[in-house]
Amino acid sequence: MESIPYASPPLFFNRCLFTIFPECWQLVIKSVNVPATVKADETDYVILDCDYDLENTPSKGLVVKWFFNTNEVAYQWIYGRKPLAGDTTRKYVDLKYKASDNPYTQYRAMKLNKPGIDLTGEYSCVISTFADERSGNASMVVYSTEDKFDLSYRKKSIEDKDGVEITCRAEGLYPLPTLDISIDGVPEKQTPKASVTLRDDGLYDIVSRTALLDEDLPEAAIVKCLLGIPKANYNVSHKTVYYPGTPTTTSTATTKLPHKMEIQALDNSEPGDGGGNFSGRLSINVVLVMMHLALIHMFN
């Protein structure tokens, strides 16, 4: 497929450069219509339209160009020829699309089928003839929402006190996302910055964690994870309820059991208890036996 060579606009003599009469400027861009946000994988197509009017300007040398991110030619139509697509847009653009039946404006727009995140950026349309030139700008964000969004927590000892570690995780987003953790009724505190990973497919994964003491939390703590894509004005949240307190586990039971046995042993050694009487009788019998042996030794 033919590619678009980049070339500066043709040099021309514009008589309006040497006059102050406003009627000399006839080429007018009436509007630049570009969708601000587009959701990837759920949009069949978008149309980027640059509506202009030549009015009394001669149409000789008419060229319509769309630039992507300042200097990359995304689309070009020279009057009397077929339109061409640039490198980034080639797999998306419908070169047969006509924005109007007017032969001087019919190929002024780009129709992009199934737009992907790589089309996010700044767009400029430039309309030029041998007599005049006009341009307009707009931006478009093609965003991708999460494939996965999880909120979880686990018990954690913090400085020998009961606590909890809360983790929020989201995958497959674009452009750069944010992820915040909050708890109703608990003042916000400084938390570690979320960890963001850029994947090979251009999407982002993000993880956020925070650890809190049980004693600082209400009896039923409502935990919230807020996931956002600021450039797309997109937000979604997950909630759960965490109940502070030490859960009954095997480890805690085994640590408490010896303590209980020690208390029982102390109780058994106290006077007045059945075990205490037995211990006393055992001690007296031992003393009597020893005295008897000593007497036998003396008389023998």
C-alpha positions in Angstrom: 0.0 0.0 0.0 1.3 3.4 -0.9 2.6 5.4 2.0 2.3 9.1 2.6 5.6 11.0 2.0 5.9 14.0 4.4 6.3 17.2 2.6 5.9 20.9 3.6 2.9 22.8 2.3 3.5 24.2 -1.2 4.9 27.6 -1.5 2.4 30.1 -2.9 2.0 33.8 -3.3 -0.8 35.0 -1.1 -2.0 38.4 -2.0 -3.7 38.7 1.4 -0.3 38.9 3.1 0.1 42.4 1.7 -3.3 43.8 2.5 -5.4 44.4 5.6 -8.8 43.6 4.1 -10.4 40.7 5.9 -12.4 39.5 2.9 -9.1 38.1 1.5 -9.3 35.3 4.1 -12.0 33.0 2.7 -10.9 29.5 3.6 -12.7 28.7 6.9 -12.6 25.7 9.2 -16.1 25.6 10.7 -15.5 22.8 13.2 -13.1 20.0 14.2 -15.2 17.1 15.5 -13.1 14.5 17.4 -14.6 12.3 20.2 -12.8 13.1 23.5 -12.9 9.5 24.8 -13.5 6.2 23.2 -13.7 2.8 24.8 -11.6 0.2 23.1 -13.1 -3.2 22.1 -16.6 -1.8 22.4 -16.6 0.9 19.7 -17.3 -0.2 16.1 -15.9 3.0 14.6 -15.2 6.7 15.2 -15.2 9.6 12.7 -12.7 12.5 13.0 -14.2 15.3 10.9 -12.7 18.6 9.8 -15.5 20.6 8.4 -14.4 23.5 6.2 -15.7 25.9 3.6 -13.6 27.2 0.7 -16.1 30.0 0.0 -14.4 32.2 -2.6 -11.0 30.7 -2.2 -9.7 29.0 -5.4 -9.7 25.2 -5.0 -6.5 24.8 -6.9 -4.0 22.8 -4.8 -6.6 21.7 -2.3 -5.1 19.2 0.2 -6.5 17.8 3.4 -4.1 16.4 6.0 -4.6 14.9 9.4 -1.5 14.8 11.7 -1.2 12.5 14.7 0.9 13.8 17.6 2.2 16.9 15.9 4.3 15.6 13.0 3.1 12.1 11.9 0.8 12.2 8.9 -2.2 10.0 9.7 -4.3 10.8 6.6 -4.0 12.8 3.4 -6.3 13.6 0.5 -5.3 15.6 -2.5 -8.2 16.8 -4.5 -8.6 14.7 -7.6 -6.8 11.7 -6.1 -7.6 8.9 -3.7 -7.0 9.4 0.0 -4.1 7.7 1.8 -3.5 6.5 5.3 -0.5 6.9 7.5 1.5 4.2 9.3 -0.4 4.3 12.6 -3.8 4.6 11.2 -3.4 2.2 8.2 -5.0 -0.8 9.9 -8.0 1.3 11.1 -8.9 3.9 8.5 -11.7 3.3 5.9 -10.4 5.0 2.8 -13.8 4.7 1.1 -15.6 6.8 3.6 -17.1 10.0 2.3 -18.1 12.8 4.7 -20.2 14.7 2.1 -21.3 14.7 -1.5 -19.5 17.9 -2.2 -16.5 17.0 -4.4 -14.3 19.6 -2.5 -15.0 18.2 1.0 -16.0 14.6 0.5 -12.8 13.1 1.9 -12.2 15.6 4.6 -12.8 13.1 7.5 -11.2 9.9 8.8 -13.3 7.0 9.7 -11.4 4.6 12.1 -12.8 1.1 12.5 -12.4 -0.7 15.9 -10.1 1.9 17.3 -7.3 0.7 19.6 -5.4 2.3 22.4 -2.5 3.3 20.0 -4.8 5.9 18.5 -4.7 7.9 21.7 -3.2 11.3 21.1 -3.4 14.8 19.6 -4.9 15.3 16.1 -4.5 18.3 13.8 -6.3 18.8 10.5 -4.7 21.1 8.0 -6.6 22.4 5.0 -4.5 24.2 2.4 -4.8 25.5 -1.2 -2.3 27.5 -3.2 -4.0 30.6 -1.8 -4.6 29.9 1.8 -4.2 27.5 4.8 -6.1 26.8 8.0 -5.7 24.2 10.8 -7.6 23.0 13.8 -6.7 20.7 16.8 -8.3 18.2 19.1 -7.4 15.2 21.2 -8.8 11.7 21.6 -8.3 9.1 24.3 -9.0 5.5 23.5 -9.2 3.8 26.9 -9.3 0.2 28.1 -11.1 -0.7 31.4 -9.9 -3.5 33.7 -9.9 -7.2 32.9 -9.6 -7.9 36.6 -10.2 -5.9 39.8 -9.8 -7.5 43.2 -10.0 -6.3 46.9 -8.6 -8.6 49.6 -7.2 -8.4 53.1 -5.3 -10.6 55.6 -4.4 -10.5 59.2 -1.0 -9.0 60.0 1.0 -8.3 63.1 2.1 -4.7 63.3 4.6 -3.9 66.1 3.3 -6.9 68.0 -0.3 -5.7 67.7 -3.2 -7.1 65.7 -3.6 -5.5 62.4 -4.7 -6.0 58.8 -3.1 -5.6 55.3 -5.4 -4.5 52.6 -4.6 -5.1 48.9 -6.3 -3.7 45.8 -5.2 -5.0 42.4 -6.4 -4.2 38.8 -5.2 -5.4 35.5 -5.4 -4.5 31.8 -6.0 -0.7 31.8 -5.1 2.2 29.6 -4.1 5.0 29.8 -2.2 5.3 33.2 -4.7 4.4 36.0 -4.9 5.3 39.7 -5.8 3.1 42.6 -6.7 4.4 46.1 -7.7 2.7 49.4 -10.0 4.3 51.9 -11.9 3.2 55.1 -15.1 5.0 56.1 -14.7 6.8 59.4 -10.9 6.6 59.4 -8.9 9.7 58.6 -6.7 9.4 55.5 -3.1 8.6 56.1 0.0 8.6 54.0 0.0 5.3 52.1 2.7 3.9 49.8 2.3 4.9 46.2 0.6 2.4 44.0 2.8 0.1 42.0 2.2 0.3 38.2 3.5 -2.1 35.6 3.4 -1.5 31.8 2.8 -4.7 29.9 4.1 -5.7 26.5 0.6 -5.1 25.0 0.7 -1.5 26.1 -1.8 -2.0 29.0 -1.2 -1.3 32.7 -1.5 -3.4 35.8 -1.6 -1.6 39.2 -1.4 -2.7 42.9 -2.0 -0.7 46.0 -1.5 -1.9 49.7 -1.9 -0.4 53.1 -1.5 -1.8 56.7 -3.6 -0.7 59.7 -3.9 -1.6 63.4 -7.2 -3.2 64.5 -7.4 -0.7 67.4 -7.6 2.2 64.9 -10.6 0.8 63.1 -14.3 0.8 63.8 -16.1 -2.4 64.8 -17.2 -2.9 61.2 -14.7 -1.2 58.9 -16.1 -0.5 55.4 -13.0 -0.8 53.1 -13.2 0.8 49.6 -10.9 0.5 46.6 -11.3 3.3 44.0 -9.9 2.6 40.6 -9.7 5.4 38.0 -8.4 6.5 34.6 -8.2 10.3 35.0 -7.7 11.0 31.3 -10.9 9.1 30.4 -12.9 10.4 33.4 -13.5 6.7 34.4 -14.0 5.5 37.9 -15.2 2.3 39.5 -15.0 1.0 43.1 -15.1 -2.2 45.2 -16.2 -2.5 48.8 -16.0 -5.0 51.6 -16.4 -5.1 55.4 -13.6 -6.0 57.8 -14.2 -6.9 61.4 -11.2 -6.2 63.6 -10.3 -8.7 66.3 -8.1 -11.7 66.8 -9.5 -14.8 65.0 -9.4 -18.2 66.7 -6.6 -20.2 64.9 -4.5 -23.2 65.7 -1.5 -21.2 66.6 -3.2 -19.0 69.1 -4.9 -22.0 70.7 -1.6 -23.8 71.2 0.0 -20.7 72.7 -2.9 -20.4 75.2 -3.0 -24.1 76.2 0.4 -24.3 78.2 -0.6 -21.2 80.1 -3.8 -22.9 81.2 -2.0 -26.0 82.3 0.4 -24.0 84.3 -2.5 -22.4 86.1 -4.0 -25.8 86.8 -0.7 -27.1 88.2 -0.5 -24.1 90.6 -4.1 -24.7 91.7 -3.3 -28.4 92.4 -0.5 -27.5 94.8 -2.6 -25.3 97.0 -3.9 -26.7 100.4 -7.5 -27.7 100.6 -7.5 -29.3 97.2 -7.6 -33.1 96.7 -4.3 -32.9 94.9 -2.8 -30.9 97.7 -3.8 -33.5 100.4 -2.2 -36.3 98.4 1.0 -34.3 98.0 1.1 -33.7 101.8 0.5 -37.4 102.6 3.3 -38.4 100.2 5.8 -36.1 101.9 4.9 -37.4 105.5 5.4 -41.0 104.4 8.8 -40.3 103.0 9.9 -38.6 106.3 8.7 -41.5 108.4 10.5 -44.1 106.3 13.8 -42.1 106.6 13.4 -41.9 110.4 12.8 -45.6 110.7 15.9 -46.4 108.7 18.0 -44.0 110.8 16.8 -45.8 114.1 17.6 -49.2 112.7 21.1 -48.0 111.8 21.7 -46.6 115.3 20.8 -49.7 117.2 22.7 -52.0 114.9 
